[in-house]
């Protein structure tokens, strides 16, 4: 399917809603049935029909259909947040006594799920350096059920060789799950590389406007139906029809936003490579990065995140640099129109440092501003340290 068709035409049954160009928000909790037999059929096939918005809703169905097509998946399921999607995907594949092998340093709440929540139910996780696919194979136990990937990795953006890891997984009958939020379906196609389940924090690039939360799981029709009938309906991590509509709006401009962000990011990173007050840049599309060739092989383009390590470890200087950036907001999420920073130094409080990362790291997210506008801001902030 062509990208333009997916974003603008797939599932757009405009004649059903008065030929409106934008799809309606079906803001209802309930759908009625005309006969007892119709109700009976709806109960038997709840995963396939609109019966109760806690299950299916036409606005959300359209979002799911489009994201599944973008990922090259048979089916998708939308959730109220990214971590709700991650949790449901992982929990759907394990039982008490099972084992997971995860890439080290995943997203913070994924880390919490794997380290603190699942152990309460007898599920153990081994964390490995994902830069070497052999580390996944070395960590396999007889009860290993899942490989959890995040490529690029959160904050320091290490890659995993997705095709190599999925080859190992298939040889051992292990399910692979990947968080593809960083790259989006436009810049990385994990299913084509052998991944079984793809998850997204749709709050990020799919939304693109910093005004809604959302998460999505993409996989086979059978796996999505299984998740629907268990983790989704039981735990109720649903998305509202209005938020689905906002994510559909974001999808319309995803290609042009991602191209703009990618281009601006390269210009800003190029400037930073010449900045003497930067010790290191964590960005897989930097030609000097050890995983540059892998990045080019399995991703079609860079997105807007990278991390810098300042030359100084002086917290006052780090704070001064961050506090004096005028055009970068300081915030935890990313993916919208606005450029952001998130310093690890924020984890330092009253003599305690609660992070495994050095305190002089600053994660950047590049939005839709002009590159020169952002570079001038960086220039004046660097002058203060």
C-alpha positions in Angstrom: 0.0 0.0 0.0 1.2 3.5 -0.8 1.9 5.9 2.1 -0.4 8.6 0.7 -3.2 6.0 0.4 -2.8 4.8 3.9 -2.8 8.3 5.4 -5.6 9.9 3.4 -7.9 7.1 2.1 -7.6 3.8 3.9 -10.7 3.2 5.9 -12.2 6.6 5.1 -15.8 5.6 4.4 -16.8 9.3 3.9 -20.2 8.4 2.4 -21.2 6.9 5.7 -20.7 10.2 7.5 -22.2 12.8 5.2 -19.1 13.1 3.0 -17.2 14.9 5.7 -13.5 15.1 4.8 -12.5 14.6 8.4 -13.8 11.5 10.2 -16.3 12.1 13.0 -15.6 11.5 16.6 -18.0 8.8 17.6 -18.2 10.0 21.2 -20.3 7.2 22.7 -19.8 4.5 25.3 -22.4 2.2 24.0 -23.8 0.7 20.8 -27.3 -0.7 20.6 -28.6 -3.9 19.0 -32.0 -4.2 17.4 -32.7 -7.8 18.2 -31.7 -10.4 20.8 -29.9 -12.4 18.1 -27.9 -9.3 17.1 -26.9 -8.8 20.7 -26.0 -12.5 20.9 -23.8 -12.2 17.9 -22.1 -9.0 19.2 -21.3 -10.8 22.5 -19.8 -13.8 20.5 -17.7 -11.5 18.3 -16.9 -8.5 20.5 -13.4 -8.2 19.2 -14.7 -7.6 15.7 -17.7 -5.4 16.1 -18.7 -2.1 17.8 -20.6 -3.1 20.9 -19.0 -1.1 23.8 -16.3 1.6 23.4 -14.2 -0.2 26.1 -13.7 -2.7 23.2 -14.1 -1.1 19.8 -15.1 2.3 18.6 -15.3 3.5 14.9 -12.9 6.4 15.4 -10.4 4.2 17.1 -10.8 1.5 14.6 -9.8 3.9 11.8 -6.6 4.8 13.7 -5.8 1.2 14.3 -6.3 0.3 10.6 -3.9 3.0 9.5 -1.1 2.3 12.0 -1.3 -1.4 11.2 -0.9 -0.7 7.5 2.0 1.7 8.2 3.8 -1.1 10.2 3.0 -3.8 7.6 1.0 -5.6 10.3 -2.3 -7.5 10.0 -4.0 -5.7 12.9 -3.4 -3.1 15.7 -4.9 -2.2 19.0 -4.9 1.3 20.5 -4.4 2.1 24.2 -4.6 5.2 26.4 -0.8 5.5 26.8 2.4 4.0 25.5 3.2 2.2 28.6 -0.3 0.6 28.7 0.5 -0.8 25.2 4.0 -2.0 26.3 2.6 -3.6 29.5 -0.3 -5.4 27.6 2.1 -6.6 24.9 4.6 -8.1 27.4 2.0 -9.5 29.8 0.2 -11.2 27.0 3.2 -13.4 26.3 4.3 -14.5 29.8 2.9 -16.6 32.7 4.2 -17.1 36.2 7.6 -18.7 36.1 8.6 -17.4 32.7 11.7 -15.4 31.7 12.3 -12.3 29.6 15.5 -11.1 28.0 15.4 -7.3 27.6 17.8 -4.8 26.2 19.5 -2.9 29.0 18.3 0.6 29.9 14.8 0.6 28.4 12.3 3.4 28.9 12.0 4.1 32.6 8.4 2.8 33.1 9.2 -0.3 30.9 12.2 -0.8 33.2 9.8 -0.6 36.2 7.4 -3.1 34.6 10.2 -5.6 34.1 12.2 -5.0 37.3 9.5 -4.4 39.9 6.0 -5.3 38.7 6.3 -8.6 36.8 8.6 -10.2 39.5 5.6 -10.0 41.9 4.0 -12.6 39.6 7.0 -14.8 39.2 8.3 -13.4 35.9 12.1 -12.8 35.8 14.0 -10.5 33.4 17.6 -10.6 32.4 19.0 -7.3 30.9 21.7 -7.4 28.3 23.8 -5.1 26.2 21.8 -5.2 22.9 24.6 -4.0 20.7 25.7 -7.6 20.4 22.9 -9.9 19.3 24.9 -12.9 20.8 24.1 -11.5 24.3 20.4 -12.3 23.8 21.3 -15.9 22.9 23.6 -16.2 25.9 20.9 -15.1 28.2 18.3 -17.7 27.1 16.9 -20.1 29.7 14.6 -23.0 29.2 11.7 -20.8 30.4 12.5 -17.7 28.2 9.4 -16.6 26.3 10.2 -13.0 25.2 13.0 -10.8 23.8 12.2 -7.2 24.5 13.9 -4.7 22.1 14.1 -0.9 22.0 16.0 0.3 19.0 17.4 2.9 19.3 17.6 2.5 23.1 16.2 5.3 25.4 18.5 8.2 26.2 21.8 6.9 24.8 20.4 5.5 21.6 22.2 2.2 21.2 20.9 0.0 18.4 20.1 -3.7 18.3 20.6 -5.6 15.0 17.0 -6.4 14.7 17.2 -9.1 12.0 20.0 -10.9 13.9 18.1 -10.9 17.2 14.8 -12.1 15.6 16.7 -14.9 13.8 17.9 -16.1 17.2 14.4 -15.8 18.7 12.7 -17.8 16.0 15.3 -20.6 16.4 14.3 -20.9 20.0 10.5 -20.2 19.6 10.8 -16.9 21.5 8.5 -13.9 20.8 10.1 -10.6 20.0 8.6 -7.3 21.0 10.0 -3.9 20.0 9.3 -0.3 21.0 9.4 1.5 17.6 8.4 5.0 19.0 11.8 6.6 18.2 11.9 5.7 14.5 8.2 5.6 13.6 6.9 3.2 11.0 8.2 5.6 8.3 11.9 5.2 9.3 12.0 1.6 10.6 10.0 -1.5 9.7 10.6 -4.1 12.5 8.0 -6.6 11.2 9.8 -6.8 7.9 12.9 -7.6 9.9 11.2 -10.5 11.7 9.7 -8.9 14.8 6.5 -10.4 16.1 5.0 -7.5 18.1 5.6 -3.7 17.6 4.6 -1.1 20.2 4.4 2.6 20.0 4.0 5.5 22.4 1.6 7.3 20.0 1.9 10.3 22.4 5.1 11.1 20.6 5.5 11.3 16.8 2.1 9.9 15.8 0.4 12.7 17.7 3.0 15.3 16.9 1.2 18.1 18.7 1.9 17.4 22.4 -1.9 17.4 23.2 -2.9 13.8 23.6 -1.7 10.5 25.0 -1.9 7.1 23.3 -0.3 3.7 22.7 -0.6 1.1 19.9 0.3 -2.6 19.5 0.8 -4.0 16.0 1.0 -7.7 15.2 -0.9 -10.6 13.6 -4.7 -10.7 13.7 -4.5 -13.8 16.0 -2.1 -12.1 18.6 -4.1 -8.9 18.6 -7.4 -10.7 19.2 -5.7 -12.7 22.0 -4.6 -9.4 23.7 -8.0 -7.8 23.1 -9.8 -10.7 24.8 -7.4 -10.7 27.8 -5.2 -7.8 28.8 -7.1 -5.2 26.9 -10.6 -5.9 28.0 -9.6 -7.0 31.5 -7.3 -4.2 32.5 -9.2 -1.5 30.5 -6.3 0.7 29.3 -8.5 2.1 26.6 -8.1 5.3 24.6 -11.0 7.8 24.2 -12.5 8.4 20.8 -11.5 12.1 21.0 -7.8 11.1 21.6 -8.0 8.6 18.7 -9.3 11.5 16.5 -6.3 13.7 17.6 -3.9 10.9 16.7 -5.6 10.5 13.3 -5.0 14.2 12.8 -1.4 13.8 13.7 -0.9 10.9 11.2 -2.0 13.2 8.3 1.2 15.2 8.6 3.6 12.6 9.9 5.7 12.3 6.7 6.3 16.0 6.3 7.0 16.5 10.1 9.5 13.6 10.2 11.4 14.9 7.1 11.6 18.4 8.6 12.7 17.1 12.0 15.3 14.8 10.5 16.8 17.5 8.4 16.9 20.1 11.3 18.4 17.5 13.7 21.3 16.7 11.3 22.1 20.4 11.1 22.0 20.9 14.9 24.1 17.8 15.5 26.6 19.0 12.8 27.0 22.2 14.8 27.5 20.4 18.0 30.3 18.2 16.6 32.3 21.5 16.3 31.4 22.7 19.8 34.5 22.2 22.2 32.2 22.2 25.3 30.6 19.0 24.1 32.5 15.8 25.1 30.4 13.3 23.3 27.2 13.0 21.1 25.0 10.0 21.3 23.4 9.8 17.9 23.4 6.7 15.7 23.4 8.6 12.4 26.6 10.4 13.3 29.2 9.0 10.8 31.7 8.5 13.7 29.2 6.5 15.7 30.2 2.8 16.1 26.7 1.7 14.9 26.4 4.1 12.0 26.4 1.4 9.3 23.8 -0.6 11.2 21.6 2.5 11.6 21.8 3.2 7.9 21.0 -0.5 7.1 17.9 -0.9 9.3 16.5 2.7 9.4 15.8 4.9 6.4 16.4 8.1 8.3 17.2 9.6 11.7 14.6 11.2 13.9 14.8 14.1 16.3 16.5 12.7 19.4 20.1 12.7 20.5 22.0 13.2 23.7 25.1 15.3 24.4 27.7 14.9 27.2 29.1 18.2 28.3 32.8 18.6 29.1 32.0 19.8 32.6 30.6 17.7 35.5 30.0 20.9 37.6 26.3 20.9 38.4 26.1 24.6 38.6 27.5 25.0 35.1 25.1 22.2 33.8 22.2 23.9 35.4 23.2 27.3 34.0 23.5 26.0 30.5 20.1 24.3 30.6 18.3 27.2 32.5 19.5 29.7 29.9 18.3 28.0 26.8 15.5 30.2 25.6 14.0 28.2 22.7 14.2 24.6 24.2 11.6 23.7 26.7 12.6 21.5 29.6 10.2 18.5 29.6 10.1 14.7 29.8 8.1 13.7 26.7 8.9 14.5 23.1 7.5 14.1 19.5 5.7 17.4 19.2 6.3 20.7 17.4 8.5 22.2 20.2 12.2 21.5 20.8 13.0 20.1 24.3 15.8 19.1 26.6 15.9 16.7 29.5 19.1 16.8 31.7 20.1 13.8 33.8 21.3 16.4 36.4 17.7 16.8 37.3 18.0 13.4 39.1 20.5 15.0 41.5 18.9 16.3 44.7 20.2 17.1 48.1 23.4 15.1 47.7 21.7 12.1 46.2 22.0 11.0 42.5 19.3 8.6 41.4 20.4 7.6 37.9 22.7 5.1 36.3 23.7 7.7 33.8 26.4 10.4 34.2 25.0 13.8 35.5 26.4 15.7 32.5 24.1 14.2 29.9 21.4 16.2 28.2 18.9 14.6 25.9 17.7 16.8 23.1 14.5 16.6 21.0 14.4 18.7 17.9 11.0 20.0 16.8 9.8 22.1 13.9 11.8 25.3 14.5 14.4 26.5 12.1 17.9 25.0 12.6 19.6 28.5 12.8 17.1 29.6 15.4 18.0 26.7 17.6 21.8 26.9 17.0 21.8 30.6 18.0 20.2 29.6 21.2 22.8 26.9 21.9 25.6 29.4 21.1 24.5 31.9 23.8 24.0 29.1 26.4 27.4 27.6 25.7 29.0 31.0 26.3 27.8 30.8 29.9 29.8 27.7 30.8 
